[in-house]
Amino acid sequence: MKSADTEFVGGPLDGKVLPIPLGPMLGVPKKYKVPVPAHGDSPARTLVYVRTKQVRGLSWFWRYEYDEAASG
């Protein structure tokens, strides 16, 4: 299975670059959900990151930005 190293911005994964499995059209998913299990007094929750297009010079790439409103 192919993957792409993708940068995460904001939230608990800020600054991380993780390999994300590519879909059937060889692109990363529009949303990436990270389940976080319950720990101590903290309930289980899901972190939601949304794909955004970033441009550097003449090239572009995908990255994920934290969506606090959708996370819960």
C-alpha positions in Angstrom: 0.0 0.0 0.0 1.4 3.4 -1.0 1.6 6.3 1.5 2.6 9.9 1.5 4.5 11.7 4.3 2.0 14.4 5.4 2.5 17.3 7.8 0.1 18.0 10.6 -0.6 21.6 11.9 -2.3 22.5 15.1 -3.7 20.3 17.9 -1.8 17.5 19.6 -0.1 16.4 16.4 1.3 19.8 15.5 4.7 19.6 13.8 4.5 15.8 13.2 4.9 14.3 9.7 3.2 10.9 9.4 2.8 8.4 6.5 -0.8 8.5 5.4 -2.2 5.7 3.2 -3.2 6.9 -0.2 -6.7 6.3 -1.5 -7.7 4.7 -4.8 -7.0 7.9 -6.8 -3.5 8.2 -5.1 -4.5 11.1 -2.9 -4.7 11.5 0.9 -8.2 11.5 2.4 -10.1 14.9 2.9 -10.4 14.2 6.7 -8.1 12.2 8.9 -9.5 11.0 12.2 -7.3 10.0 15.2 -9.1 8.0 17.9 -7.8 8.8 21.4 -8.7 6.2 24.1 -9.9 7.2 27.5 -7.1 7.8 30.0 -7.7 8.4 33.7 -10.5 11.0 34.1 -10.3 12.0 30.4 -13.0 10.4 28.2 -12.3 8.8 24.8 -12.4 11.3 21.9 -11.6 11.6 18.2 -9.2 14.3 16.8 -10.2 15.5 13.4 -7.7 17.0 10.9 -8.8 18.5 7.5 -6.7 18.3 4.3 -5.5 21.7 3.0 -3.5 22.6 -0.1 -0.2 24.4 0.5 1.8 26.2 -2.1 5.6 26.8 -2.0 6.9 28.5 -5.1 5.8 26.5 -8.1 5.0 23.3 -6.2 2.1 22.4 -3.9 1.5 19.7 -1.4 -1.3 18.5 1.1 -1.1 19.0 4.8 -3.7 18.4 7.6 -4.9 21.2 9.8 -6.6 20.6 13.2 -10.4 21.1 13.2 -11.2 21.8 16.8 -14.9 22.3 16.1 -15.2 18.8 14.7 -13.0 17.1 17.3 -14.8 15.7 20.3 
